[in-house]
Amino acid sequence: MLPGTLEMLILQTLRRGALHGYAIARYIQQTAGEVLQVEEGSLYPALQRLLREEWVAAEWGMSATNRRVRTYKLTANGRKQLVREVSGFERLLQGISRVMRPDES
């Protein structure tokens, strides 16, 4: 993935509501048609970065299987950042598309 893409995908996923880490990774994987794999070694450092930036908030709770889990939710600052991230990502995709198909511009 391009730098920052995982954080953008996490923020987008959390628009649906508070989720724990495994549920975030699973949602991204399923929604992407199994094309994107989010490994724990990437997911949890990304969540920590988002917490530091105050784009997400976290709290401890219980899962459906009665296990203690940390759930993450999108903050107001996170919603604003998501808009910026999506805008930048769309510009990047347009630029890549122009290079890959120069005759269609």
Summary of the structure (lengths in Angstrom):
residues: 105
radius of gyration: 15.5
end to end distance: 25.5
largest distance: 56.8
contacts: 278
relative contact order: 0.17
helix: 59%
strand: 15%
